[in-house]
């Protein structure tokens, strides 16, 4: 495989509604931004690019099949190759990895990955129905299968199993909203307290409105290139941002659509097949997990995402990461719910299964230099969702995973102050970051590792 560099990205403004533009024009906002950041004329880039990958979750929102090819035409990329990917909430993450594969394989030297969603075209209840179609329509959907209900069920099991509290979940919401306060592209730029989160309208106990991401209109685009692609772009006048950002690892995992179909594994199988290398190497951690199993814990159960652990382990192995908490400088993580962020801390090995709740309130995932108004016992160690995440930045599904990639690129380039007009969210000397994209109740999950290359 050839080295692949993520050299540029752009995002549109995420908003509840963008009645000012068509979905094609919203994508062009992000696409133009990414090209402009290279200092290139539009035509020069379009001449140089080899092809594209398009990302959008649902044809239903814009009532238009093959929307991706309409965007391809609008951007002036016809007749160059392109294709559309779809994988629920993980669509953007899959798109990023498909573009990576096109370049790593030698099929292309310059590939653009773009994604979008325009969810405001339908009423909120109808949008929730469309999203619910990403559950099993023969079994789960007919018995009230909206996703807030699924995640409420999962976190109540997490609470029973591990003692997770609603206040710990609220820490995630406060953190992500405060981060988004400094992000001009975010949909919800608000300051909240733990009490605000808990007193907001209840949606599905224990999840309140401020525990849940919002539907959005928006788009994002990233440009991935090989070393040959760098030379091509420089030959037509591109000013490639330095330092370069290299994609050093990708991972994917899957699981059964119906949670009832997911098998439990015994302790030995968990340690052998799912435990991280660090967990297997620690006798104390192996005893910790044996104690959980002896007291009735089952994996993955409905409280853990086996696909997330699979994707994380695969990406870490490829990138040579042994201790993600210590080695990653930040993670942009799919926080459709505060509870799923806590569950994913455990899946990605930032803490052990069962410790996600205390970890959320510890301070380790918070940004240094941002005043959250919380009494945090520990210092930031690996900020999670410095952009504000889905909860506050917004969740135009096909764009979300690519939005994460754009913000990760900017963090590693050290250009957050330039793009945000505010230095608060710039992690000093960031060298490695991860982006995590998640679909359904953990049916598709992607993890990609990006690294600054000096």
C-alpha positions as CSV (number, residue, x, y, z in Angstrom):
1,X,0.0,0.0,0.0
2,X,1.1,3.5,-0.8
3,X,1.2,6.3,1.8
4,X,-2.0,8.4,1.7
5,X,-2.1,12.0,2.8
6,X,-5.2,14.0,3.9
7,X,-4.1,17.4,2.7
8,X,-7.2,19.6,2.8
9,X,-10.8,19.7,3.9
10,X,-13.8,21.9,4.1
11,X,-17.2,22.0,5.8
12,X,-20.3,24.0,5.2
13,X,-22.1,25.7,8.0
14,X,-24.2,23.0,9.8
15,X,-27.7,24.3,10.6
16,X,-31.2,23.0,11.4
17,X,-32.2,24.1,7.9
18,X,-30.4,25.6,4.8
19,X,-33.3,26.8,2.7
20,X,-30.9,29.1,0.9
21,X,-29.3,26.4,-1.1
22,X,-29.9,23.0,-2.8
23,X,-28.0,20.0,-1.6
24,X,-25.6,20.3,-4.5
25,X,-24.8,23.9,-3.6
26,X,-24.2,23.0,0.0
27,X,-21.7,20.4,-1.0
28,X,-20.0,23.0,-3.2
29,X,-19.5,25.2,-0.2
30,X,-17.4,22.5,1.5
31,X,-15.7,21.5,-1.8
32,X,-14.7,25.1,-2.6
33,X,-13.4,25.6,0.9
34,X,-11.1,22.6,0.6
35,X,-9.8,23.7,-2.9
36,X,-9.3,27.3,-1.7
37,X,-7.3,26.1,1.3
38,X,-4.8,24.7,-1.3
39,X,-4.6,28.1,-3.0
40,X,-5.9,26.6,-6.2
41,X,-8.3,27.8,-8.9
42,X,-11.4,25.7,-9.2
43,X,-10.7,24.6,-12.7
44,X,-7.1,23.7,-12.0
45,X,-8.1,21.3,-9.2
46,X,-10.9,19.8,-11.2
47,X,-8.5,19.1,-14.0
48,X,-6.0,17.4,-11.6
49,X,-8.4,15.3,-9.5
50,X,-8.8,11.7,-10.5
51,X,-12.2,10.9,-9.0
52,X,-14.5,11.0,-6.1
53,X,-16.5,9.1,-3.5
54,X,-20.0,10.5,-2.5
55,X,-21.5,10.0,0.9
56,X,-25.2,10.4,1.9
57,X,-27.3,8.3,4.1
58,X,-30.8,8.5,2.7
59,X,-32.5,9.2,-0.6
60,X,-35.7,10.0,1.2
61,X,-34.8,13.4,2.6
62,X,-34.3,15.1,-0.8
63,X,-36.8,12.7,-2.6
64,X,-34.1,12.0,-5.2
65,X,-32.4,8.8,-6.2
66,X,-28.8,9.0,-7.4
67,X,-28.2,12.4,-5.7
68,X,-24.5,11.7,-5.7
69,X,-24.2,11.8,-9.5
70,X,-26.1,15.1,-9.4
71,X,-23.5,16.5,-7.1
72,X,-20.7,15.0,-9.3
73,X,-22.2,16.9,-12.2
74,X,-22.7,20.1,-10.2
75,X,-19.1,20.1,-9.1
76,X,-17.9,19.7,-12.7
77,X,-16.4,16.2,-12.0
78,X,-18.1,14.4,-14.9
79,X,-17.0,12.1,-16.6
80,X,-14.4,11.2,-14.0
81,X,-15.1,8.1,-11.8
82,X,-17.2,8.3,-8.7
83,X,-19.5,6.2,-6.6
84,X,-21.8,6.5,-3.6
85,X,-21.4,4.7,-0.3
86,X,-24.1,4.3,2.3
87,X,-23.8,2.8,5.8
88,X,-26.2,4.6,8.2
89,X,-24.5,6.8,10.6
90,X,-21.1,5.5,9.5
91,X,-21.6,6.6,5.9
92,X,-19.1,9.5,6.2
93,X,-16.5,7.3,7.8
94,X,-16.9,4.7,5.2
95,X,-16.6,7.3,2.5
96,X,-13.3,8.6,3.9
97,X,-11.9,5.0,4.0
98,X,-13.1,4.3,0.5
99,X,-11.2,7.4,-0.8
100,X,-8.2,6.2,1.2
101,X,-8.4,2.8,-0.5
102,X,-8.6,4.4,-4.0
103,X,-5.4,6.2,-3.4
104,X,-3.6,3.5,-1.3
105,X,-4.3,0.9,-4.0
106,X,-2.8,3.0,-6.8
107,X,-6.2,3.4,-8.5
108,X,-6.1,7.2,-8.0
109,X,-3.5,9.8,-7.0
110,X,-6.0,12.5,-6.0
111,X,-9.4,11.6,-4.7
112,X,-12.0,13.8,-3.1
113,X,-14.5,12.4,-0.6
114,X,-17.6,14.5,-0.1
115,X,-20.8,14.0,1.9
116,X,-24.0,15.7,2.7
117,X,-27.5,15.4,4.2
118,X,-30.4,17.8,4.0
119,X,-32.6,16.6,6.8
120,X,-34.8,19.7,7.1
121,X,-36.8,18.8,4.0
122,X,-39.1,16.7,6.1
123,X,-40.7,17.1,9.5
124,X,-38.7,15.9,12.5
125,X,-41.0,13.0,13.2
126,X,-40.7,11.9,9.5
127,X,-36.9,12.2,9.7
128,X,-36.9,10.0,12.8
129,X,-39.0,7.5,10.9
130,X,-36.5,7.5,8.0
131,X,-33.6,7.0,10.4
132,X,-35.5,4.2,12.1
133,X,-35.6,2.3,8.8
134,X,-31.9,1.6,9.5
135,X,-33.2,-0.9,12.1
136,X,-34.7,-4.2,11.2
137,X,-38.1,-3.3,9.7
138,X,-39.4,-6.8,10.1
139,X,-38.7,-7.1,13.9
140,X,-37.5,-4.0,15.7
141,X,-39.2,-1.2,13.8
142,X,-42.8,-2.5,14.1
143,X,-42.6,-2.4,17.9
144,X,-41.7,1.3,18.2
145,X,-38.1,1.1,17.1
146,X,-37.0,4.7,17.0
147,X,-33.3,5.1,17.9
148,X,-33.7,7.2,21.0
149,X,-35.6,4.2,22.4
150,X,-32.8,1.8,21.4
151,X,-30.1,3.9,23.1
152,X,-32.2,4.5,26.2
153,X,-32.4,0.7,26.5
154,X,-28.7,0.3,26.0
155,X,-27.7,2.9,28.6
156,X,-30.2,1.6,31.2
157,X,-28.4,-1.7,30.9
158,X,-25.1,0.0,31.2
159,X,-26.3,1.8,34.3
160,X,-27.5,-1.5,35.8
161,X,-24.4,-3.4,34.9
162,X,-21.8,-0.8,35.8
163,X,-23.4,1.9,37.9
164,X,-23.2,4.6,35.3
165,X,-25.1,7.8,36.3
166,X,-27.2,10.4,34.5
167,X,-24.8,13.1,35.8
168,X,-21.9,11.3,34.2
169,X,-23.8,11.4,30.9
170,X,-24.5,15.1,31.4
171,X,-20.8,15.8,31.6
172,X,-20.5,14.7,28.0
173,X,-23.2,17.1,26.9
174,X,-21.7,20.0,28.8
175,X,-18.2,19.3,27.4
176,X,-19.3,19.0,23.8
177,X,-21.6,22.0,23.8
178,X,-18.9,24.1,25.4
179,X,-16.4,23.0,22.7
180,X,-18.9,23.8,20.0
181,X,-19.3,27.3,21.5
182,X,-15.9,28.0,19.9
183,X,-16.6,26.3,16.6
184,X,-18.2,28.7,14.0
185,X,-19.4,25.8,11.9
186,X,-21.4,24.2,14.7
187,X,-25.2,24.2,14.8
188,X,-25.6,24.6,18.6
189,X,-23.1,27.0,20.2
190,X,-24.4,27.1,23.8
191,X,-23.2,26.9,27.4
192,X,-25.0,24.4,29.6
193,X,-24.7,23.1,33.1
194,X,-25.4,19.6,34.4
195,X,-28.7,20.9,35.7
196,X,-29.6,22.2,32.3
197,X,-29.0,18.9,30.7
198,X,-31.0,16.9,33.2
199,X,-33.9,19.4,33.3
200,X,-34.3,19.6,29.5
201,X,-37.3,17.7,28.1
202,X,-37.2,14.0,28.6
203,X,-37.2,12.0,25.3
204,X,-36.6,8.4,26.3
205,X,-35.5,7.9,29.9
206,X,-32.8,8.6,30.9
207,X,-32.0,10.5,27.7
208,X,-33.1,14.2,27.6
209,X,-33.1,16.4,24.6
210,X,-29.6,17.7,25.5
211,X,-28.3,14.1,25.6
212,X,-29.1,13.6,21.9
213,X,-27.7,14.9,18.6
214,X,-29.8,17.1,16.3
215,X,-30.9,16.7,12.7
216,X,-29.0,19.0,10.4
217,X,-28.4,20.3,6.9
218,X,-24.7,20.3,6.0
219,X,-21.8,19.0,3.9
220,X,-18.1,18.2,4.3
221,X,-15.3,17.3,1.9
222,X,-11.7,16.0,2.2
223,X,-8.9,15.6,-0.4
224,X,-6.7,12.6,-0.1
225,X,-3.6,12.1,-2.2
226,X,-0.6,9.9,-2.9
227,X,3.0,11.3,-3.0
228,X,2.6,11.4,-6.8
229,X,-0.7,13.4,-6.3
230,X,1.2,15.9,-4.1
231,X,3.6,16.6,-7.0
232,X,0.7,16.9,-9.5
233,X,-1.0,19.5,-7.3
234,X,2.2,21.4,-6.7
235,X,2.8,21.5,-10.4
236,X,-0.5,23.3,-11.0
237,X,0.2,25.8,-8.2
238,X,-1.2,24.3,-5.1
239,X,0.3,25.4,-1.8
240,X,0.1,22.2,0.2
241,X,-0.4,22.9,3.9
242,X,2.5,21.7,6.0
243,X,3.0,19.6,8.1
244,X,1.5,16.8,6.0
245,X,-1.2,14.6,7.6
246,X,-0.9,10.9,6.8
247,X,-3.7,8.3,7.3
248,X,-1.7,5.6,9.1
249,X,-4.5,3.2,10.1
250,X,-8.0,2.2,9.2
251,X,-10.4,-0.3,10.9
252,X,-13.9,-1.5,10.4
253,X,-16.3,-3.7,12.3
254,X,-19.8,-5.0,11.9
255,X,-22.5,-6.6,14.0
256,X,-26.0,-8.0,13.6
257,X,-28.7,-5.5,12.9
258,X,-30.9,-7.0,15.6
259,X,-29.3,-6.8,19.0
260,X,-31.1,-10.0,20.1
261,X,-29.1,-11.8,17.4
262,X,-25.7,-10.8,18.9
263,X,-24.1,-13.7,20.7
264,X,-22.5,-13.5,24.1
265,X,-18.9,-14.7,24.5
266,X,-17.3,-16.2,27.5
267,X,-14.4,-14.7,29.4
268,X,-11.7,-16.7,27.6
269,X,-13.1,-15.8,24.1
270,X,-13.3,-12.1,25.1
271,X,-9.7,-12.0,26.3
272,X,-8.5,-13.9,23.2
273,X,-10.5,-12.2,20.5
274,X,-11.6,-8.8,21.8
275,X,-9.3,-7.6,24.5
276,X,-6.7,-5.0,23.5
277,X,-3.1,-6.0,23.7
278,X,-2.7,-3.8,26.7
279,X,-5.6,-5.5,28.5
280,X,-4.2,-8.9,27.7
281,X,-0.8,-7.9,29.0
282,X,-2.2,-6.7,32.4
283,X,-2.8,-9.4,35.0
284,X,-4.8,-6.9,37.0
285,X,-7.1,-6.1,34.1
286,X,-7.6,-9.7,33.3
287,X,-8.6,-10.3,37.0
288,X,-10.9,-7.2,36.7
289,X,-12.7,-8.8,33.7
290,X,-12.9,-12.2,35.3
291,X,-14.6,-10.6,38.2
292,X,-17.1,-8.9,35.9
293,X,-17.9,-12.3,34.2
294,X,-18.3,-14.0,37.5
295,X,-20.9,-11.4,38.5
296,X,-22.9,-11.9,35.3
297,X,-21.5,-9.6,32.7
298,X,-21.9,-10.7,29.2
299,X,-20.2,-9.3,26.1
300,X,-21.1,-7.6,24.0
301,X,-24.6,-7.5,25.6
302,X,-26.6,-4.4,24.7
303,X,-24.3,-2.2,26.7
304,X,-21.2,-2.5,24.4
305,X,-20.5,-2.2,20.7
306,X,-18.5,-5.2,19.5
307,X,-18.1,-3.6,16.1
308,X,-16.4,-0.6,17.7
309,X,-13.9,-2.7,19.5
310,X,-13.2,-4.6,16.3
311,X,-12.7,-1.4,14.3
312,X,-10.5,0.2,17.0
313,X,-8.3,-2.8,17.4
314,X,-7.8,-3.1,13.6
315,X,-6.9,0.6,13.2
316,X,-4.6,0.6,16.2
317,X,-2.7,-2.5,15.0
318,X,-2.2,-0.9,11.6
319,X,-1.0,2.4,13.1
320,X,1.2,0.8,15.7
321,X,-0.8,2.1,18.6
322,X,-0.7,0.1,21.9
323,X,-2.1,2.6,24.4
324,X,-4.7,4.9,22.8
325,X,-5.3,7.1,25.8
326,X,-1.6,7.9,26.0
327,X,-0.7,7.9,22.3
328,X,-3.7,9.7,20.8
329,X,-3.8,13.5,21.2
330,X,-7.6,13.7,20.4
331,X,-10.5,11.7,19.1
332,X,-13.5,12.9,17.1
333,X,-16.0,10.4,18.2
334,X,-19.6,9.6,17.0
335,X,-21.6,10.9,19.9
336,X,-25.2,10.6,18.6
337,X,-26.1,10.2,22.3
338,X,-24.1,11.1,25.5
339,X,-24.5,7.5,26.4
340,X,-22.9,6.2,23.2
341,X,-19.9,8.4,23.8
342,X,-19.5,6.7,27.2
343,X,-19.9,3.3,25.6
344,X,-17.4,4.1,22.9
345,X,-14.7,5.2,25.5
346,X,-14.8,1.6,26.5
347,X,-14.9,0.1,23.0
348,X,-11.9,2.2,21.9
349,X,-9.8,1.2,25.0
350,X,-9.6,4.6,26.6
351,X,-10.8,2.9,29.7
352,X,-11.9,-0.6,30.7
353,X,-15.5,-1.8,30.1
354,X,-17.5,-0.7,33.1
355,X,-15.4,2.4,33.7
356,X,-16.9,4.7,31.0
357,X,-19.1,6.6,33.4
358,X,-16.4,7.8,35.9
359,X,-14.0,8.3,32.9
360,X,-16.6,10.8,31.4
361,X,-16.6,12.9,34.5
362,X,-12.8,12.6,35.2
363,X,-11.7,15.5,33.0
364,X,-9.4,13.3,30.9
365,X,-11.6,13.9,27.7
366,X,-12.0,17.6,28.2
367,X,-10.0,20.4,26.4
368,X,-7.3,22.2,28.2
369,X,-7.8,25.9,28.4
370,X,-11.6,25.8,28.1
371,X,-13.6,26.7,31.2
372,X,-16.5,24.2,31.6
373,X,-17.8,25.3,35.0
374,X,-17.3,21.7,36.3
375,X,-15.3,20.3,39.2
376,X,-13.1,17.9,37.2
377,X,-10.7,15.8,39.3
378,X,-8.1,15.1,36.6
379,X,-6.4,17.1,33.9
380,X,-7.2,16.6,30.2
381,X,-5.3,13.7,28.6
382,X,-7.0,12.9,25.3
383,X,-9.7,15.4,24.4
384,X,-12.8,13.8,22.8
385,X,-14.9,15.8,20.4
386,X,-13.0,19.1,20.5
387,X,-15.2,20.2,17.6
388,X,-18.4,19.7,19.7
389,X,-19.3,16.4,18.2
390,X,-22.6,15.4,16.7
391,X,-24.5,16.6,19.8
392,X,-23.5,20.2,19.3
393,X,-21.9,20.5,15.9
394,X,-24.8,18.7,14.2
395,X,-25.4,15.4,12.5
396,X,-26.1,15.7,8.7
397,X,-25.5,12.0,8.5
398,X,-23.6,11.7,5.2
399,X,-21.3,14.6,6.1
400,X,-20.6,13.7,9.8
401,X,-17.7,11.3,9.4
402,X,-16.1,13.6,6.9
403,X,-16.6,16.6,9.2
404,X,-14.7,14.7,11.8
405,X,-11.9,14.1,9.3
406,X,-11.8,17.8,8.3
407,X,-11.5,18.9,11.9
408,X,-8.8,16.2,12.6
409,X,-6.8,17.5,9.6
410,X,-6.9,21.0,10.9
411,X,-5.9,20.0,14.4
412,X,-2.9,18.1,13.1
413,X,-1.9,20.9,10.7
414,X,-2.2,23.4,13.7
415,X,-4.6,25.5,11.7
416,X,-7.7,25.6,14.0
417,X,-7.1,29.3,14.8
418,X,-7.0,30.1,11.1
419,X,-10.2,28.2,10.3
420,X,-12.2,28.9,13.4
421,X,-10.9,32.4,14.1
422,X,-10.5,31.2,17.7
423,X,-7.4,29.4,19.2
424,X,-9.4,27.7,22.1
425,X,-9.9,24.4,20.3
426,X,-6.3,24.0,19.0
427,X,-4.6,21.2,20.8
428,X,-1.0,22.2,21.1
429,X,1.5,20.0,19.2
430,X,-1.1,17.4,18.3
431,X,0.6,14.5,16.5
432,X,-2.0,11.7,16.3
433,X,-5.7,11.7,16.2
434,X,-8.6,9.3,15.6
435,X,-12.0,9.7,13.9
436,X,-14.8,7.2,14.7
437,X,-18.0,6.8,12.8
438,X,-20.9,4.6,13.9
439,X,-24.1,3.3,12.4
440,X,-27.3,1.9,13.8
441,X,-26.9,0.3,17.2
442,X,-23.3,-0.5,16.3
443,X,-23.9,-2.4,13.0
444,X,-21.1,-0.6,11.0
445,X,-18.3,1.2,12.8
446,X,-15.1,2.8,11.3
447,X,-12.0,4.1,13.0
448,X,-9.3,5.9,11.1
449,X,-6.0,7.2,12.5
450,X,-4.4,10.4,11.2
451,X,-0.9,11.4,12.0
452,X,1.2,14.5,11.6
453,X,4.3,13.8,9.5
454,X,7.1,16.4,10.0
